[in-house]
Amino acid sequence: MKKHSRIQKSNLKLENSKGARNYKIRALSATMVKLLLIFLIPSFLSAQKDLKVDEIIEKSISVQGGKELLKFVTSGIMEADLTIYVGSNVVNGKRVTYIEYNPLRMRIEDKVNSFSTVTVYDGQKGWMKQGGKIQELPEEWISYFKNSERRMNILLDYKKQETKAELIGLKEVGEKSAYAVKLTDKEGEWMIFYFDEESFIPLKQEFNSLNPETGAVSKTEIFLDNYSKVLDILTPMKITVSRDGQKVMEINFKNIQFNVPIESSLFQKGEI
C-alpha cells in the first residue's frame, strides 16, 4: 500500500510538473505573440507614416480622380447656400458661381435677403455691381483673384513650377490626423495642404492672403468636407473659410456641374 501510495504521489508530482511546464509554455507562447504584435504593429504603421512628400501628393491626386481627369476640367457652375459670419451676426443667402479655368474667369452672384451683389473677373480686370451701381474692382481684388488662380494649379503643377514641397508632419484637423505638406513657390509664397492620413483626401488648406475688403494680410484656412463625386472627381460639397482663427463664411453646395458651356458675355462688364 505504501509503495502504491508513493507511486501515486510520484505520478501526481509528474503530472503537476508537466502541467506547470505546459502552462509555462502556453504563457511563454502568449508572451511571444504579444511581443511579436508589439514589434509588428509599429513597423506596419510606420510603413504608412514613412511616405515621402511626393508620394503623399500623388496619392491625394489619385484619390481625387487623377491628374488627367482633374486637368480636364475647364469650367463649372456651382449653386450653394451661403452663410456669412460678421462678428456675432449670422447672415444667410444664396450664391451662384460661374467659373472658367486656365485662364481663370469668374462670375459670383450673391443674394442675401433682398440685397444682391454681382462680382466679375475677366482674367485681367474686374467689376462689382451693388445697389444698381457698377464699380471697377480695386487692385486688392485683382490680386486676390490672381493668387486664387495660382493656388488652384499649385498641387498639380508644383514640380513644373519649381515649387518646393516639404512634409511638415502629422497634424490634427478636427478629430482626424493629417499629413501637413507645405508648398513654397519661387517668390516665397507658401500654402499648406492637410491630407487625411488614411484616405489622403484634402481636409484643409492654409495660406496668407490679402483680404480684398480690408487690404490687410491675414492667415486664411479653408476646411473641406462632405465630399461627393462629380464627373468622377471627388469634390468637397462644404467649404468653411476662417481668417485669423475666426470663421467668416460657410458654403454648402447644392449643385455642381463641371465642363458645361458658359456664355463669355457673363464675364464682361456689360452683362453685370
C-alpha positions as CSV (number, residue, x, y, z in Angstrom):
1,M,0.0,0.0,0.0
2,K,2.8,2.4,0.9
3,K,4.6,1.5,-2.3
4,H,1.3,2.1,-4.3
5,S,0.8,5.4,-2.4
6,R,4.4,6.5,-3.3
7,I,3.8,5.7,-7.0
8,Q,0.5,7.8,-6.9
9,K,2.3,10.7,-5.3
10,S,5.1,10.4,-7.8
11,N,2.7,10.3,-10.7
12,L,0.8,13.3,-9.2
13,K,4.0,15.2,-9.0
14,L,4.9,14.3,-12.5
15,E,1.5,15.4,-13.8
16,N,1.8,18.6,-11.8
17,S,5.2,19.2,-13.2
18,K,4.0,18.5,-16.7
19,G,1.0,20.8,-16.2
20,A,3.2,23.5,-14.8
21,R,5.6,23.1,-17.7
22,N,2.7,23.2,-20.2
23,Y,1.3,26.2,-18.5
24,K,4.7,28.0,-18.7
25,I,5.0,27.0,-22.4
26,R,1.5,28.4,-23.1
27,A,2.2,31.5,-21.1
28,L,5.6,31.9,-22.9
29,S,3.8,31.4,-26.2
30,A,1.2,34.0,-25.4
31,T,4.0,36.4,-24.3
32,M,5.9,35.8,-27.6
33,V,2.7,36.5,-29.6
34,K,2.2,39.8,-27.6
35,L,5.9,40.7,-28.2
36,L,5.6,39.8,-31.9
37,L,2.5,42.1,-32.2
38,I,4.3,44.9,-30.3
39,F,7.1,44.7,-32.9
40,L,5.0,44.2,-35.9
41,I,2.3,46.8,-35.3
42,P,4.7,49.8,-35.1
43,S,6.5,48.6,-38.2
44,F,3.2,48.3,-40.1
45,L,2.1,51.7,-39.0
46,S,5.4,53.3,-39.8
47,A,5.2,52.0,-43.3
48,Q,2.3,54.4,-43.8
49,K,4.0,57.3,-41.9
50,D,7.3,57.0,-43.8
51,L,5.8,58.1,-47.1
52,K,7.7,60.7,-49.0
53,V,6.1,64.0,-49.7
54,D,5.8,63.3,-53.4
55,E,4.0,60.0,-52.7
56,I,1.5,61.7,-50.4
57,I,0.7,64.3,-53.1
58,E,0.4,61.7,-55.8
59,K,-1.9,59.5,-53.7
60,S,-4.1,62.5,-53.0
61,I,-4.3,63.5,-56.6
62,S,-5.2,59.9,-57.5
63,V,-8.0,59.6,-54.9
64,Q,-9.5,62.9,-56.1
65,G,-9.8,61.5,-59.7
66,G,-6.3,61.5,-61.2
67,K,-4.2,64.3,-62.8
68,E,-5.6,63.7,-66.3
69,L,-9.2,64.0,-65.2
70,L,-8.5,67.0,-62.9
71,K,-6.8,68.9,-65.7
72,F,-9.7,68.0,-68.0
73,V,-12.0,70.3,-66.0
74,T,-12.4,73.6,-68.0
75,S,-15.4,75.2,-66.4
76,G,-18.0,74.9,-63.7
77,I,-21.4,76.2,-62.5
78,M,-21.9,75.9,-58.7
79,E,-25.1,76.7,-56.7
80,A,-24.8,77.0,-53.0
81,D,-26.3,78.1,-49.7
82,L,-24.2,80.8,-48.2
83,T,-23.7,81.7,-44.5
84,I,-21.7,84.8,-43.6
85,Y,-20.4,85.5,-40.1
86,V,-19.8,89.1,-39.2
87,G,-18.9,89.4,-35.5
88,S,-21.8,87.9,-33.6
89,N,-24.2,88.3,-36.6
90,V,-25.0,85.4,-38.9
91,V,-26.4,86.2,-42.4
92,N,-27.8,83.6,-44.8
93,G,-28.0,83.8,-48.5
94,K,-27.6,82.1,-51.9
95,R,-24.6,82.0,-54.2
96,V,-24.2,81.0,-57.8
97,T,-20.6,80.9,-59.2
98,Y,-19.7,80.6,-62.9
99,I,-16.0,79.8,-63.5
100,E,-13.6,79.1,-66.3
101,Y,-10.1,77.7,-65.7
102,N,-6.8,78.3,-67.4
103,P,-7.0,81.3,-67.6
104,L,-9.3,82.0,-64.7
105,R,-12.5,83.9,-65.2
106,M,-15.2,84.1,-62.6
107,R,-18.7,85.5,-62.0
108,I,-20.1,85.4,-58.5
109,E,-23.8,86.2,-57.8
110,D,-24.7,86.6,-54.2
111,K,-28.2,87.2,-52.8
112,V,-28.7,88.0,-49.1
113,N,-32.3,88.8,-48.3
114,S,-33.3,91.3,-50.9
115,F,-29.7,92.6,-51.4
116,S,-27.8,91.3,-54.5
117,T,-24.1,91.6,-55.4
118,V,-22.5,90.5,-58.7
119,T,-18.7,90.3,-58.9
120,V,-17.0,89.6,-62.2
121,Y,-13.3,88.9,-63.1
122,D,-12.4,88.5,-66.7
123,G,-8.8,87.4,-66.2
124,Q,-7.3,90.9,-66.1
125,K,-9.9,93.3,-64.7
126,G,-13.0,93.1,-62.5
127,W,-16.2,94.8,-61.6
128,M,-18.8,94.7,-58.9
129,K,-22.4,95.6,-59.0
130,Q,-24.2,96.6,-55.8
131,G,-27.5,98.5,-55.5
132,G,-27.6,99.1,-59.2
133,K,-24.2,100.7,-59.3
134,I,-21.2,99.2,-61.1
135,Q,-17.6,100.0,-59.9
136,E,-14.3,98.7,-61.0
137,L,-12.6,96.3,-58.6
138,P,-9.5,97.8,-56.8
139,E,-6.1,96.2,-57.2
140,E,-6.5,94.3,-53.9
141,W,-9.4,92.3,-55.5
142,I,-7.4,91.7,-58.7
143,S,-4.5,90.3,-56.7
144,Y,-6.9,88.1,-54.8
145,F,-8.2,86.5,-58.0
146,K,-4.7,86.1,-59.5
147,N,-3.5,84.4,-56.3
148,S,-6.5,82.2,-56.3
149,E,-5.7,81.0,-59.8
150,R,-2.1,80.3,-58.7
151,R,-3.3,78.2,-55.7
152,M,-5.8,76.3,-57.9
153,N,-2.9,74.9,-60.0
154,I,-0.2,74.6,-57.4
155,L,-0.9,71.0,-56.4
156,L,-1.0,69.6,-60.0
157,D,1.9,71.6,-61.3
158,Y,4.2,72.1,-58.3
159,K,7.2,70.2,-59.9
160,K,6.8,72.1,-63.3
161,Q,6.6,75.4,-61.4
162,E,9.7,74.6,-59.4
163,T,7.7,74.8,-56.2
164,K,9.3,73.3,-53.1
165,A,7.3,70.5,-51.4
166,E,8.0,69.8,-47.7
167,L,6.4,67.3,-45.3
168,I,5.9,69.1,-42.0
169,G,4.5,66.0,-40.3
170,L,1.2,64.7,-38.9
171,K,-1.2,67.3,-37.6
172,E,-4.7,67.2,-36.2
173,V,-7.6,68.6,-38.3
174,G,-10.7,68.3,-36.2
175,E,-10.7,64.7,-35.0
176,K,-8.7,63.5,-37.9
177,S,-4.9,63.0,-38.3
178,A,-3.5,64.6,-41.5
179,Y,-0.2,64.9,-43.3
180,A,0.7,68.6,-43.4
181,V,2.5,69.4,-46.7
182,K,3.9,72.9,-47.3
183,L,4.4,74.1,-50.9
184,T,6.6,77.2,-51.4
185,D,6.9,78.8,-54.8
186,K,9.9,80.7,-56.3
187,E,8.5,84.0,-54.9
188,G,8.4,82.7,-51.4
189,E,4.6,82.4,-51.3
190,W,3.5,79.3,-49.4
191,M,0.5,77.1,-48.9
192,I,-0.1,74.2,-46.6
193,F,-2.3,71.2,-47.6
194,Y,-3.6,68.8,-44.9
195,F,-4.2,65.3,-46.3
196,D,-6.2,62.7,-44.4
197,E,-3.7,60.2,-43.0
198,E,-5.8,57.2,-44.1
199,S,-7.6,58.3,-47.3
200,F,-5.3,61.2,-48.5
201,I,-8.4,63.4,-49.1
202,P,-7.6,67.1,-48.7
203,L,-9.1,68.2,-45.4
204,K,-7.7,71.8,-45.2
205,Q,-5.7,74.5,-47.0
206,E,-3.8,77.2,-45.2
207,F,-2.1,80.3,-46.6
208,N,-1.6,84.0,-46.0
209,S,-3.8,86.1,-48.3
210,L,-4.8,89.7,-48.8
211,N,-8.2,90.4,-47.6
212,P,-9.7,92.3,-50.5
213,E,-12.2,94.1,-48.3
214,T,-9.7,95.4,-45.7
215,G,-6.4,95.3,-47.6
216,A,-4.8,93.5,-44.7
217,V,-2.9,90.3,-44.9
218,S,-4.5,87.5,-42.9
219,K,-4.0,83.8,-42.2
220,T,-6.7,82.0,-44.2
221,E,-7.8,78.5,-43.5
222,I,-10.2,76.6,-45.8
223,F,-11.8,73.5,-44.4
224,L,-13.1,70.9,-47.0
225,D,-15.8,68.5,-46.1
226,N,-18.8,66.4,-47.3
227,Y,-17.1,65.0,-50.4
228,S,-19.1,63.7,-53.3
229,K,-18.2,62.6,-56.8
230,V,-19.0,65.0,-59.7
231,L,-18.0,63.6,-63.1
232,D,-15.8,61.0,-61.2
233,I,-14.0,63.9,-59.4
234,L,-14.1,63.8,-55.6
235,T,-15.4,67.2,-54.8
236,P,-16.0,69.0,-51.4
237,M,-19.6,69.9,-51.1
238,K,-19.0,72.0,-48.0
239,I,-16.3,74.7,-47.6
240,T,-15.7,76.7,-44.4
241,V,-13.4,79.8,-44.5
242,S,-11.6,81.2,-41.5
243,R,-9.4,84.3,-41.3
244,D,-7.0,84.7,-38.4
245,G,-8.9,82.0,-36.5
246,Q,-12.4,83.5,-37.0
247,K,-15.0,81.8,-39.1
248,V,-16.2,84.2,-41.8
249,M,-18.0,82.1,-44.3
250,E,-19.6,78.7,-44.9
251,I,-20.6,77.4,-48.4
252,N,-22.8,74.4,-48.8
253,F,-23.0,73.4,-52.4
254,K,-26.4,72.1,-53.6
255,N,-25.5,71.6,-57.3
256,I,-22.1,71.5,-59.1
257,Q,-21.7,71.0,-62.8
258,F,-18.3,70.6,-64.5
259,N,-17.4,71.2,-68.2
260,V,-20.6,73.0,-69.1
261,P,-20.7,75.7,-71.7
262,I,-20.8,79.3,-70.2
263,E,-21.5,82.4,-72.2
264,S,-18.4,84.6,-72.5
265,S,-20.6,87.6,-72.0
266,L,-21.1,86.6,-68.4
267,F,-17.5,87.6,-67.7
268,Q,-17.9,91.1,-69.3
269,K,-18.7,94.4,-67.7
270,G,-21.7,95.0,-69.9
271,E,-23.5,91.9,-68.6
272,I,-23.3,92.7,-64.9
